Amino acid sequence: MTDPTSGSGIPYRFDPTTTAAAVEAEYGDLSDGEETGVVVSVAGRLMLRRDQGKLAFGDLQDATGRVQLFALQRSTADFAGFTGLHLGDWIGVTGEVLKTRRGELSIRVDSWVRLAEARRGFPDKWHGMTDVDTRFRQRYVDLWVTDESRAAFVARSQIMSATRRWLEDRAFIEVETPVFHPIPGGALARPFTTHHNALDLDLYLRIAPELYLKRLTVGGFERVFEIARVFRNEGLSTRHNPEFTMLELYQAYADYTDIMELVEELVAHLATEVCGTTTLTYDGRELDLSVPWRRATLLELLAEHGGLIVDLDTPRDELVRLCQEHDISVKDHYGPGKLILELYEKTTEPELWGPVFVTDYPKEVSPLSRDHRDQTGWVERFEGIVAGRELCNAFTELVDADEQRARFEAQEAEKVAGDVEAMAVDEDYLRALEYGLPPTGGLGIGMDRLVMILTGTTTIRDVILFPTLRPEQ
């Protein structure tokens, strides 16, 4: 046996014949002291070791779970080397499955080989990583020593997979659209800028795939979706990371009421798939995600939770005064729609716990939404609010090219006035609309926030494997 401390003799491959979970499933019912005569090979990290003279015990952890190792000086090859292994070393072990007289399901170590050396000290498995910043920076260690972290990312994978299956079962097709955009669009956000040297062209990391997906609807893809990585040049918080994952979809012949039904059914399905129930506990409070969710207009909720009775015809001076009373900074170019939205986001949105579709937004702040069929100055848009935070944003899509041009031009004027998040005029998208976009409902869901809700985590960094962090000091 190669000296495990020498750093040499690492094999090029190892052949496990089973996993920790499979050993538990197959042999968990053994009687105390029972031997099986079955020899298996397992591989993983050594996460705990206890030396007791001529005996040594260890916990081996692989991707499926943990199993105890039981080493005897008289029968384990290079017993001294085994007791000299570092916490966190990768090892391969071959031996018989048995249950100790104390009732511990174990693999007796007949032979072993070190597969990788943990040259840095590994945290004690039973204490985990207590420094939050280190957990995020060293996710490769966190995943081994923090069970909740590993479980959250397994759940994230399940959520993404189940989302795809659910949409495909409803005739949606998945596509991929460009990450580099010549014109930033599809959302009100500040983009990251880069430069293509060969074309001598400034490009922008996408802030949303929306305008490309609607081009595909023009092209005849009647139900289309993308689970897209998007990038917004914004600050860091428990709810915001500059790069995040967005599900966007578009459904021809639908409006925003159809999309509400789609959202609540999808989220309830995912909750059942991942959590086994639609009634969760989040941040210490019950959260019922069952269908149907409440529907209420923005103005109704602003009156209900903020105690503010306002409308688009409320004098601007009065809206400004109300904003100032609530410590909301106001810019000169803000119209009544923007002021009302600011009041809602400050006084009302954080108070909305149970899932609710907040409907009917001011046209001023919704440049891609279709005019409300019954109310002048408003559009058919909703946001799904869950546990006091926006989960999704959706519209009856604006399909008129002339109206869209006017909206883009109004946005460009706001950009000139200093709004770095305002949109620009996208001539190719307007050309696409001129070929005809049918009545369409569109949706964007922040998948990181959905994972937070379904895993009970309250910071977005707990559900992004490698979140954006300030430089390490």
C-alpha positions as CSV (number, residue, x, y, z in Angstrom):
1,M,0.0,0.0,0.0
2,T,1.3,3.4,-0.9
3,D,2.1,5.7,2.0
4,P,-1.1,7.9,2.1
5,T,0.9,10.9,3.3
6,S,3.4,10.8,0.4
7,G,1.3,12.6,-2.2
8,S,2.2,9.9,-4.8
9,G,0.5,6.7,-5.9
10,I,-2.9,8.3,-6.6
11,P,-4.7,5.9,-9.1
12,Y,-6.1,7.1,-12.3
13,R,-9.5,5.6,-11.7
14,F,-11.5,3.6,-9.1
15,D,-14.5,1.4,-9.6
16,P,-17.2,1.7,-6.9
17,T,-19.7,-1.1,-7.0
18,T,-22.3,0.6,-4.8
19,T,-23.2,3.8,-2.9
20,A,-23.8,4.7,0.7
21,A,-27.5,5.0,0.1
22,A,-27.7,1.7,-1.7
23,V,-25.9,-0.1,1.2
24,E,-28.4,1.4,3.6
25,A,-31.3,0.5,1.5
26,E,-30.2,-3.1,0.9
27,Y,-28.7,-4.0,4.3
28,G,-30.2,-1.6,6.8
29,D,-32.3,-4.4,8.4
30,L,-29.4,-6.6,9.4
31,S,-29.3,-7.8,13.0
32,D,-26.7,-6.5,15.4
33,G,-23.5,-8.3,14.8
34,E,-24.6,-9.9,11.6
35,E,-22.2,-10.4,8.7
36,T,-23.2,-10.7,5.1
37,G,-20.2,-12.2,3.3
38,V,-20.9,-9.6,0.6
39,V,-17.9,-7.5,-0.4
40,V,-18.4,-4.1,-1.9
41,S,-16.4,-1.1,-3.0
42,V,-17.3,2.4,-2.2
43,A,-15.7,5.8,-2.7
44,G,-16.1,9.3,-1.2
45,R,-14.6,11.6,1.4
46,L,-13.5,10.6,4.9
47,M,-15.6,13.0,7.0
48,L,-14.9,11.6,10.5
49,R,-12.5,9.2,12.0
50,R,-12.3,7.7,15.6
51,D,-9.2,5.7,16.5
52,Q,-9.5,3.2,19.3
53,G,-6.2,1.3,19.5
54,K,-6.5,-1.7,17.3
55,L,-9.8,-0.5,15.9
56,A,-10.6,2.6,13.8
57,F,-14.0,3.9,12.7
58,G,-14.7,6.4,9.9
59,D,-17.6,8.0,8.2
60,L,-17.4,7.9,4.4
61,Q,-19.7,10.3,2.5
62,D,-20.5,10.1,-1.1
63,A,-23.1,11.9,-3.2
64,T,-25.9,9.8,-1.8
65,G,-25.2,9.8,1.9
66,R,-22.9,8.3,4.6
67,V,-21.8,4.9,5.7
68,Q,-19.6,3.9,8.6
69,L,-16.2,2.3,7.9
70,F,-14.9,-0.3,10.4
71,A,-11.1,-1.0,10.3
72,L,-9.3,-3.7,12.3
73,Q,-5.5,-3.7,12.7
74,R,-5.3,-7.5,12.1
75,S,-7.3,-7.5,8.8
76,T,-7.0,-4.0,7.3
77,A,-4.2,-3.5,4.7
78,D,-2.0,-0.7,6.0
79,F,-4.0,-0.1,9.1
80,A,-1.4,2.6,10.2
81,G,-1.8,4.4,7.0
82,F,-5.6,4.4,7.4
83,T,-5.4,6.0,10.8
84,G,-3.1,8.6,9.4
85,L,-5.6,9.8,6.7
86,H,-6.7,13.5,6.8
87,L,-10.2,14.6,7.4
88,G,-11.6,15.2,4.0
89,D,-9.4,12.8,2.0
90,W,-11.0,11.1,-0.9
91,I,-10.7,7.3,-0.5
92,G,-11.8,4.1,-2.1
93,V,-12.6,1.2,0.2
94,T,-13.3,-2.5,-0.4
95,G,-14.7,-4.7,2.3
96,E,-17.6,-6.7,3.7
97,V,-20.9,-5.2,4.6
98,L,-21.9,-6.0,8.2
99,K,-23.6,-4.6,11.2
100,T,-21.5,-4.1,14.4
101,R,-22.6,-5.5,17.7
102,R,-23.6,-1.9,18.6
103,G,-26.0,-1.9,15.7
104,E,-24.0,0.3,13.2
105,L,-24.3,-0.6,9.6
106,S,-20.7,-0.6,8.4
107,I,-18.2,-1.7,5.7
108,R,-15.3,-3.5,7.2
109,V,-12.2,-2.1,5.6
110,D,-10.2,-4.9,3.9
111,S,-8.3,-2.7,1.5
112,W,-8.3,1.0,0.8
113,V,-6.6,3.6,-1.5
114,R,-6.4,7.4,-1.2
115,L,-7.9,9.0,-4.3
116,A,-7.2,12.6,-3.4
117,E,-5.5,14.4,-0.5
118,A,-7.2,17.2,1.4
119,R,-4.2,19.4,1.8
120,R,-6.3,22.1,3.6
121,G,-7.9,21.5,6.9
122,F,-11.5,20.2,6.5
123,P,-14.1,21.5,8.9
124,D,-15.5,19.0,11.4
125,K,-18.5,17.4,9.8
126,W,-20.6,17.8,12.9
127,H,-20.1,21.5,13.2
128,G,-20.1,22.6,9.6
129,M,-19.0,26.0,8.3
130,T,-20.3,28.7,10.6
131,D,-18.8,31.7,8.7
132,V,-21.4,32.6,6.0
133,D,-19.0,34.5,3.7
134,T,-16.6,31.5,3.7
135,R,-19.5,29.2,2.9
136,F,-20.3,31.2,-0.3
137,R,-16.7,31.6,-1.3
138,Q,-15.7,28.0,-0.7
139,R,-18.9,26.2,-1.9
140,Y,-16.7,23.2,-2.7
141,V,-16.3,22.7,1.0
142,D,-19.7,23.9,2.1
143,L,-21.4,21.2,0.1
144,W,-19.7,18.5,2.1
145,V,-20.1,19.9,5.6
146,T,-23.5,21.7,5.4
147,D,-26.3,19.2,4.7
148,E,-28.9,22.0,4.2
149,S,-26.7,23.5,1.5
150,R,-26.4,20.3,-0.4
151,A,-30.1,19.6,-0.1
152,A,-31.0,23.1,-1.4
153,F,-29.0,22.5,-4.6
154,V,-30.4,19.1,-5.1
155,A,-33.9,20.6,-4.8
156,R,-32.9,23.4,-7.3
157,S,-32.0,20.7,-9.9
158,Q,-35.3,19.0,-9.3
159,I,-37.2,22.2,-9.7
160,M,-35.5,23.1,-13.0
161,S,-36.1,19.6,-14.3
162,A,-39.7,19.4,-13.2
163,T,-40.4,22.9,-14.7
164,R,-39.2,21.7,-18.1
165,R,-41.2,18.6,-18.0
166,W,-44.4,20.4,-16.9
167,L,-44.1,23.0,-19.7
168,E,-43.2,20.4,-22.4
169,D,-46.2,18.4,-21.3
170,R,-48.3,21.5,-22.3
171,A,-46.7,21.7,-25.7
172,F,-44.1,24.4,-24.9
173,I,-40.8,24.1,-26.7
174,E,-37.5,25.1,-25.1
175,V,-35.2,27.4,-27.1
176,E,-31.9,29.3,-26.6
177,T,-31.6,33.0,-27.5
178,P,-28.5,35.2,-27.6
179,V,-26.7,36.3,-24.4
180,F,-25.0,39.2,-26.2
181,H,-27.5,41.8,-27.3
182,P,-26.8,44.8,-29.6
183,I,-29.5,46.7,-27.8
184,P,-30.4,46.1,-24.2
185,G,-34.2,45.4,-23.8
186,G,-36.9,43.3,-22.4
187,A,-36.8,44.8,-18.9
188,L,-36.1,48.0,-17.0
189,A,-32.6,47.4,-15.8
190,R,-29.0,48.6,-16.2
191,P,-27.0,46.3,-18.4
192,F,-23.4,45.1,-18.4
193,T,-21.4,46.3,-21.4
194,T,-18.7,44.5,-23.3
195,H,-17.0,44.9,-26.6
196,H,-16.6,42.5,-29.6
197,N,-13.2,43.2,-31.0
198,A,-13.6,41.6,-34.4
199,L,-16.7,43.6,-35.2
200,D,-15.6,46.6,-33.2
201,L,-19.0,46.6,-31.6
202,D,-20.3,47.3,-28.1
203,L,-22.6,44.6,-26.9
204,Y,-24.7,44.1,-23.7
205,L,-25.2,41.0,-21.6
206,R,-28.9,40.3,-21.8
207,I,-31.1,41.7,-19.1
208,A,-34.0,39.5,-20.4
209,P,-34.6,37.2,-23.3
210,E,-38.1,38.7,-23.9
211,L,-37.8,40.5,-27.2
212,Y,-36.0,37.5,-28.8
213,L,-38.7,35.0,-27.6
214,K,-41.5,37.2,-28.9
215,R,-39.7,37.3,-32.3
216,L,-40.0,33.5,-32.2
217,T,-43.7,33.8,-31.5
218,V,-43.9,36.0,-34.6
219,G,-42.0,33.2,-36.4
220,G,-44.7,30.7,-35.5
221,F,-43.5,29.2,-32.2
222,E,-46.9,29.4,-30.4
223,R,-45.7,28.2,-27.0
224,V,-42.0,28.9,-26.3
225,F,-39.8,29.1,-23.2
226,E,-36.3,29.6,-22.1
227,I,-34.6,29.1,-18.7
228,A,-32.1,31.8,-19.2
229,R,-29.2,33.2,-17.3
230,V,-29.6,37.0,-17.3
231,F,-27.4,39.8,-16.1
232,R,-28.3,43.1,-14.5
233,N,-25.8,45.7,-13.3
234,E,-27.3,46.3,-9.9
235,G,-26.4,46.0,-6.2
236,L,-26.2,42.9,-4.0
237,S,-28.9,42.0,-1.5
238,T,-30.6,39.0,0.0
239,R,-32.9,39.1,-3.0
240,H,-30.6,40.3,-5.8
241,N,-27.5,38.8,-7.5
242,P,-26.2,40.5,-10.7
243,E,-26.5,37.2,-12.6
244,F,-29.6,35.1,-12.0
245,T,-31.9,32.6,-13.7
246,M,-35.2,33.6,-15.3
247,L,-37.9,31.4,-16.8
248,E,-39.5,33.3,-19.6
249,L,-42.3,31.9,-21.7
250,Y,-44.8,33.2,-24.3
251,Q,-48.1,31.7,-25.2
252,A,-50.0,32.7,-28.4
253,Y,-53.7,33.4,-28.2
254,A,-53.5,34.0,-24.5
255,D,-53.8,37.0,-22.2
256,Y,-52.7,37.8,-18.7
257,T,-55.6,35.9,-17.0
258,D,-54.4,32.7,-18.8
259,I,-50.9,33.3,-17.5
260,M,-52.1,33.7,-13.9
261,E,-53.6,30.2,-14.1
262,L,-50.4,28.9,-15.6
263,V,-48.3,30.4,-12.8
264,E,-50.4,29.2,-9.9
265,E,-50.7,25.7,-11.3
266,L,-46.9,25.4,-12.1
267,V,-45.9,26.6,-8.6
268,A,-48.4,24.3,-6.9
269,H,-47.1,21.4,-9.0
270,L,-43.5,22.2,-8.1
271,A,-44.3,22.5,-4.4
272,T,-46.0,19.1,-4.4
273,E,-43.1,17.5,-6.4
274,V,-40.3,18.9,-4.3
275,C,-41.9,19.4,-0.8
276,G,-44.7,16.9,-1.0
277,T,-47.3,19.6,-0.1
278,T,-48.4,23.1,-1.1
279,T,-48.5,24.3,2.5
280,L,-45.1,25.3,3.5
281,T,-43.4,27.1,6.4
282,Y,-41.3,30.0,5.2
283,D,-39.3,32.3,7.5
284,G,-41.4,31.1,10.4
285,R,-44.8,31.7,8.8
286,E,-47.2,29.4,7.0
287,L,-47.3,29.9,3.2
288,D,-50.2,28.2,1.3
289,L,-49.3,27.9,-2.4
290,S,-52.4,25.9,-3.4
291,V,-54.6,27.0,-6.3
292,P,-56.2,29.5,-6.7
293,W,-54.2,32.5,-5.6
294,R,-55.9,35.8,-4.8
295,R,-56.2,38.4,-7.5
296,A,-56.3,42.1,-6.6
297,T,-55.5,45.4,-8.4
298,L,-52.5,47.4,-7.4
299,L,-54.7,50.3,-6.3
300,E,-56.9,48.0,-4.2
301,L,-53.9,46.7,-2.4
302,L,-52.3,50.1,-2.0
303,A,-55.5,51.2,-0.2
304,E,-55.8,48.0,1.8
305,H,-52.2,47.9,3.1
306,G,-50.8,51.4,2.6
307,G,-54.0,53.2,3.5
308,L,-53.6,55.4,0.3
309,I,-56.5,56.3,-1.9
310,V,-54.8,57.5,-5.1
311,D,-55.2,57.2,-8.9
312,L,-53.6,58.5,-12.1
313,D,-55.7,61.7,-11.8
314,T,-54.4,62.5,-8.3
315,P,-52.5,65.8,-8.6
316,R,-48.8,65.2,-9.0
317,D,-48.0,67.5,-6.1
318,E,-50.1,65.3,-3.8
319,L,-48.3,62.1,-5.0
320,V,-44.9,63.8,-4.5
321,R,-46.0,64.8,-1.0
322,L,-47.0,61.2,-0.2
323,C,-43.7,59.9,-1.5
324,Q,-41.8,62.4,0.6
325,E,-43.8,61.3,3.7
326,H,-42.6,57.7,3.1
327,D,-39.0,58.7,2.5
328,I,-39.2,57.9,-1.3
329,S,-36.8,59.9,-3.4
330,V,-38.5,61.5,-6.4
331,K,-37.0,62.5,-9.7
332,D,-38.3,65.3,-11.9
333,H,-39.3,63.1,-14.8
334,Y,-41.5,60.8,-12.6
335,G,-45.1,60.9,-13.7
336,P,-48.1,59.8,-11.7
337,G,-47.8,56.2,-12.7
338,K,-44.2,56.0,-11.5
339,L,-45.0,57.8,-8.3
340,I,-47.9,55.4,-7.6
341,L,-45.7,52.4,-8.2
342,E,-43.0,53.8,-5.9
343,L,-45.7,54.2,-3.1
344,Y,-46.9,50.7,-3.7
345,E,-43.4,49.1,-3.6
346,K,-42.6,51.0,-0.4
347,T,-45.8,50.6,1.6
348,T,-47.6,47.5,0.3
349,E,-45.5,44.9,-1.5
350,P,-43.5,43.9,1.6
351,E,-46.8,43.3,3.5
352,L,-48.2,40.8,0.9
353,W,-47.5,37.4,2.4
354,G,-49.9,34.8,1.0
355,P,-49.5,34.5,-2.8
356,V,-51.4,37.2,-4.6
357,F,-51.5,38.4,-8.2
358,V,-51.2,42.2,-8.2
359,T,-52.9,43.3,-11.4
360,D,-53.2,46.3,-13.6
361,Y,-50.2,48.6,-13.5
362,P,-49.7,52.1,-14.8
363,K,-48.9,52.3,-18.5
364,E,-46.0,54.7,-17.7
365,V,-44.0,51.9,-16.0
366,S,-44.9,49.1,-18.4
367,P,-43.5,49.8,-21.8
368,L,-44.1,46.2,-23.2
369,S,-47.6,45.6,-21.9
370,R,-50.8,46.0,-23.8
371,D,-53.3,48.7,-22.9
372,H,-55.9,47.6,-20.4
373,R,-59.1,46.8,-22.3
374,D,-61.3,48.8,-19.8
375,Q,-59.1,51.4,-18.1
376,T,-57.3,54.3,-19.8
377,G,-53.7,54.8,-18.6
378,W,-53.4,51.3,-17.3
379,V,-52.1,48.0,-18.8
380,E,-52.8,44.3,-18.5
381,R,-49.9,43.4,-16.3
382,F,-49.5,41.4,-13.1
383,E,-46.8,40.6,-10.6
384,G,-47.0,37.4,-8.5
385,I,-46.0,38.4,-4.9
386,V,-45.1,35.6,-2.5
387,A,-43.8,36.2,1.0
388,G,-43.4,39.9,0.5
389,R,-41.3,39.7,-2.7
390,E,-41.9,39.7,-6.4
391,L,-41.8,36.2,-7.8
392,C,-42.9,36.9,-11.4
393,N,-43.9,39.6,-13.8
394,A,-46.3,39.0,-16.7
395,F,-48.4,40.8,-19.3
396,T,-50.9,40.7,-22.0
397,E,-48.2,41.5,-24.6
398,L,-48.2,44.7,-26.6
399,V,-48.7,43.6,-30.2
400,D,-49.1,47.0,-32.0
401,A,-45.9,48.1,-33.7
402,D,-46.8,51.8,-33.8
403,E,-47.7,51.8,-30.1
404,Q,-44.6,49.9,-29.2
405,R,-42.5,52.5,-31.1
406,A,-44.2,55.3,-29.1
407,R,-43.4,53.5,-25.9
408,F,-39.8,52.9,-26.9
409,E,-39.4,56.6,-27.8
410,A,-40.8,57.6,-24.4
411,Q,-38.4,55.3,-22.7
412,E,-35.5,56.8,-24.7
413,A,-36.5,60.2,-23.5
414,E,-36.3,59.0,-20.0
415,K,-32.9,57.6,-20.6
416,V,-31.8,61.0,-21.9
417,A,-33.3,62.5,-18.7
418,G,-30.9,60.3,-16.7
419,D,-32.8,57.0,-16.2
420,V,-30.0,54.4,-16.7
421,E,-32.6,51.5,-16.6
422,A,-34.8,52.9,-19.4
423,M,-35.1,51.0,-22.7
424,A,-33.9,52.1,-26.2
425,V,-35.6,51.9,-29.5
426,D,-35.1,48.4,-31.0
427,E,-35.8,48.8,-34.7
428,D,-35.5,45.1,-35.5
429,Y,-38.0,44.2,-32.9
430,L,-40.4,46.8,-34.3
431,R,-39.9,45.3,-37.7
432,A,-40.8,41.9,-36.3
433,L,-44.0,43.3,-34.9
434,E,-44.9,44.6,-38.3
435,Y,-45.0,41.1,-39.5
436,G,-47.7,40.4,-36.9
437,L,-47.6,39.2,-33.3
438,P,-50.9,37.4,-32.4
439,P,-52.6,38.0,-29.0
440,T,-50.0,36.7,-26.6
441,G,-49.5,36.2,-22.9
442,G,-45.9,36.4,-21.6
443,L,-44.3,35.6,-18.3
444,G,-41.0,35.9,-16.4
445,I,-40.4,34.0,-13.2
446,G,-37.3,34.5,-11.0
447,M,-36.2,30.9,-10.6
448,D,-33.7,31.7,-7.8
449,R,-36.5,33.3,-5.8
450,L,-38.8,30.3,-6.5
451,V,-36.1,27.9,-5.2
452,M,-35.7,30.1,-2.1
453,I,-39.4,29.7,-1.3
454,L,-39.5,26.0,-1.9
455,T,-36.3,25.3,0.1
456,G,-37.1,27.7,2.9
457,T,-34.0,29.9,2.4
458,T,-34.2,33.6,2.9
459,T,-31.1,34.8,1.0
460,I,-30.5,34.3,-2.7
461,R,-26.9,33.4,-2.1
462,D,-28.0,30.1,-0.5
463,V,-29.5,29.0,-3.8
464,I,-26.9,30.2,-6.3
465,L,-23.9,27.9,-6.2
466,F,-21.3,30.7,-6.8
467,P,-22.9,34.0,-6.0
468,T,-21.3,37.3,-6.9
469,L,-19.2,38.5,-3.9
470,R,-17.1,41.5,-3.1
471,P,-13.4,40.9,-3.6
472,E,-11.8,38.8,-0.9
473,Q,-9.7,40.8,1.5
